[in-house]
């Protein structure tokens, strides 16, 4: 199944993420290599995060996100995951 992620960043996220960025990117790379993460990144103004996942369940995606250092350190302030149907 495919899932879409929408979330928000904390204020001043670009500065606050600096000490956690390497761990965050390494975790995303592992997810990509495992075939779970299709794409993920911030909006141009760095207020929201968008991602696409392919996983067995919504709970699996939510667990990956809640384990991410950005969530644990409050860089991401809200995360919403929705089942997604790719039309094209």
N, C-alpha and C positions, 0 to 999 in steps of 0.2 A: 504494500500500500504506500501511497505517497502522502506527504504531510507538508503543510505550509506553516511557517513560524512567523509571527509578528511580535515584536517586543519593543520595549523602550529602554533608553539609556539614562543614567543619572545625569545631573547637571555636571558640566565640566568633565565629561567622560574621557575626552582625549588625554587630558592630563592625569586623571585618576587611574586610567587603565595601564599606564606605562610599566609599573613594576610587575604586572600580571600578564602582559601581552604575549611574551614568549610561551608561557605555559598554555595560554588560551590557543595560540596558533598551532602548537604541537598537538593539542587535543583534537582540534578540528582536522588536522592532517591525518591523524589516526582514524577518525570517523570517515573521512573521504576514502582512505585506503581500504577500509572495511566495506565500502559500498553503501554506507548509511547516509552520508552527507552528500547532497548534489551540489549545493551552493549556499553561501551564507555571507552576509556583509551588512554594513550600515547604510542608511540613507545618506545622501550627500551632505546633509546638515548634521549628521551624527546624533540624531535624536531618536531614531528607530533602527531596529535590526530586522532583517528579512532573511528567511532561509527556506530551503526545500530539502526534505529528507525522504528517503525510501527505507521503510522499516516494517517490522512485523506488526507493530501496534503503536498507538498514540502514547501509551504509557512508556514504551521504550524510548521514544523521542524525548518525552518530558524528563525521563530519568537522565538521559545524556545532557540535556540542557541544565538541569538542576545540579549536576555534578561539575559543570564548567566553572572555572575560577571566576569568570565575570559575574556569574550568578551568586556565587558564594561570597564575593567581595562587594556586592552591591553595585557593580558597574551596569549590569542589566537590572532594571527595576520592575519590569513586568514581562512575562512571556506567555503567549497564547499559541497553542498548536491546534490546527484544524486538519481533518482529513481533506484531501485535495484530489480532484478528478482532472487529469490532464486531458483537455479536449484536443489540442493540436501539439 
